[in-house]
Every structure is written in structure tokens, then in C-alpha cells.
Amino acid sequence: MKIHLIAACGTGMGTLACLLKEKGHSVSGSDQNVYPPMSDFLQANGIQLFEGYDPKNIDHEPDLVIIGNAISKENVEAQAVMQKGISYLSMPQAVNRFIAKEKKIILVTGTHGKTTTSSIMAHILYTAGMEPSFMIGGIVRDFQSSFRIGSGEYMVIEGDEYDTAFFDKGPKFMHYTPHIAIMTGIEFDHADIFKDIDHIKSAFFAFVKKNKQTAQFIAFDDNQNLTAVLSECRVQAQTYGAKGQWSFANHVQKEGLTFFDVTGPNTDFGVQTRMVGQHNVINSLACIAAARQIGISESDIAQALSSFSGIKRRQEIRGVKNQITVMDDFAHHPTAVKETINAVKPFYKDGRIIAVFEPRTNTSMRKFFQSTYPDAFAQADAVCICKPQVKKTISPEEKFSTQQLVCDLEKKGIEAYHFENTDDTIHFLKKYLRKKDLVLIMSNGGFDNIHERLLGAIE
């Protein structure tokens, strides 16, 4: 079958494109933003890419078009699909039809930690010899891929609460019927489609209500919004966290490793892992609970966590030059920013933590978290805020102010700087950095390839 994807360079769509290619389909895609690493990843997997949207991109007459949720009904390529009468699906519909059919789905949902938790879960299943399939919103280092088609009965899917397509405004996760549903917590995000926290909670409520008769729920115990949703749905979930049914103790970080002990139903063992930060201990707990639920042994779980190499763009060291470390992280929500800084700080005691932040998501470019971000950077030694290098239509009264954030950080006694573009940021850092500093670059986008450019500029 000839399949074309519109908005192919999005993380989920790009992963789906590669899965379809591996299934033996002829796959092409188009996107307005054809830039590494996803475009390189797609081309390396033999997928033809068109830069920009154009009706000519479907002149090869595909049998099916998959339309990403970044595409509006006014998109010229989508309109051409309708006019020509070509069959089309949303991304989750395509996953169910071509990939997840007849698999037992382990679905990971929640505002934070989905990619990491999904990756850990997939690695545990693989290490235990269960030949899993997975579709994850990040490149898992142990597989050098965001997808896998395995012969086993389980498939791990990262379940997004974002809307599905212009012809389906419900959350993506509503399309899946999980065997196990891991829920990492509920916070406000996606301000472009959700009005407030109650609006988001209603989406998760619908998900839980739809699946409560068939799924086993495993839920983080220290999130009031999630607890309220489960209570309202009258669901008895297994809980994980400091006070959950699945809990941890003796958490220690030393010599670049993390150690902790796990206790849970019929479970008691020690863990060693290269992941850092308490948030990753909690992510691991969720996967341990799910793994034990399906009969994976303590020893297989411990081996998997010990060998897990992590995910690209999650505390990923991009290079070290003149004893200056440049690290990349996907963090953009205030909670993720705070957890990431807190996680890496103990490992760089001899130098400064220089946080470089580009607020470019639909939520972070709005003022909803204007007063929240300053506290998120509290543990940084200095903060560089770069004006986002993307253009979005946001009214002045709801627009986030990067300059105001710098002022608020300075009021808290945090050294902070504002930059209009990436070039100015690099020029400043080149002179400002000194040996043993960590430059922690946080953005959900490519950030004009700041990581490699900065490493090249450091003298």
C-alpha cells in the first residue's frame, strides 16, 4: 500500500511513518519543518520527504493519507486529499489499524514523564525476552529508534492527551484500548486547546471511564488531580510513589549512578540505574508495577534498569569541550524544568549550572505560567532566556513575556539574561562560560542547533 503522511516530521507521525515502512508499505511524507533529527531519521529509514505542503506532493496517488494534528482543514495538501477522494485517517486510527491490532497495549499517559516511562517499560519487556512492539515519542538509545515491531503480545504506546486531528478534536489516547494504563499525573498544559485544569481533567476522566472495565490502572499517588479523577470514576488503581502501594526507599546518587530499594506486592529488591533524579525513580516504579503485574521477575527488572541507557533529548550530553559540558533536555513545562535542574545539580558541584531556555510550546508562549517559571529555575546558578524562534498567532494580552521572566528571576536573586535570538545567546555564552560549567539547554524544538554551534564556538 502507498501511504502518505502530512506533518511527517512530528515525533509521533515520524515514528508511525517508520513503523509503516517496516511493515512493508511504500511511505512518503511532507512537512513545513523539515529539520534534523527527525527528518534525518525518516530519510535514513527510506522515507521520501517533501519540504512544505503542496497538492503536488500527492500526485503519486497514495492509497491512504494520514493527517497529523498539526494540520488544519485549510491546509492545501489536506484540501487536495478531500477533493481527490483519497482515503484518510488520523495517526491513532492508523496505529490501531496497522500496528496495534491484536496486541495487548501498555499505554502511558499523563502530563509528564510519558516518554521516559514508556522507554523504560519497553526496555524491561525486551530484556525479559518478551519481544515487545513500541511506539514512543523519543529516540530510545538502546534501540536507536522510537519504534519497534516485535513478535510478542505486548505493545507499549505513549498516550498523548493532545487532540487527534482537525476532523477529530478528542485526545489521541481515547483511540486506544489498553491492557494496562500507567497514569503519571495531571497538570495544566496545551493552553492552545485546553481552557483550564478542569478541561484537562475532563479528558482524562473520559479516558478512565471508557477503559475502567477492561484496563488495569497504575497511578502516581501524589497528584491531586489524578486522584480526583480516579475517585470520581470509582477506579481502584494500583498506586506508586513515596507513599504508594509501590514505593521506594534508600535513594542515593553517587559516582554517576542512582541506587534505591523497591517494595510492592510480593516484591522487594534493590535497583541500580544510570538515570538521575527522584522523578526517574518514580518513573521506574510505575514500570516495575506494570512488569510485576504481567509476571516479569525481579531479577529481569533489575537487569533492565541497570542496563537502560536513556532517551535522546532527556538529559543527553551533546558534548564536552574545555571541561564545559553541553546537555540537551526536552523540558519546557515548569515542573519538568524544575525536576531536570534538580536532577543534574548534584553531579556538577564543582561548576555552575547555566540553564538556557527557549519557551516555544503553545503553552509556554502564553502567560499561563508567567508567575510559575521563576521558581522552576531556583537551583540554577544563571539563566539565559532566549526569545522563541518560532512565530505563533497569540494575542498580546495572553502572550508570555520572556523579558518579564528575566526581571522576576533577578528579583529572586538569580542571575538572568535575555536574548532576542540564538546567535546572541551563543555569543554571550562563549565569553561567559568557564571550566566545569554545565550548560543545560531546554527546549522542545531544535533551537537552531544551538548545542553543536555552542560546542563549536567554545574556545
Secondary structure, DSSP 8 states (H G I E B T S, - for coil): -EEEEETTTSHHHHHHHHHHHHTT-EEEEEES---TTHHHHHHHTT-EEEES--GGGGTT--SEEEE-TT--TT-HHHHHHHHHT-EEE-HHHHIIIIISTT-EEEEEESSSSHHHHHHHHHHHHHHTT---EEEEEEEETTTTEEEE--SSSEEEEE---SEEETTEEEEGGGG---SEEEE-------TTT--SHHHHHHHHHHHHHHHTTT-EEEEESS-HHHHHHHHHTT---EEESTTSSBEEEEEEEETTEEEEEEEETTEEEEEEES--SHHHHHHHHHHHHHHHHTT--HHHHHHHHHH---BTTSSEEEEEETTEEEEEE---SHHHHHHHHHHHGGG-TTS-EEEEE---STTTTBGGGTTTHHHHTTT-SEEEEE--SS-----GGGB--HHHHHHHHHHTT-EEEEESSHHHHHHHHHHH--TT-EEEEE-SS-GGGHHHHHHHH--
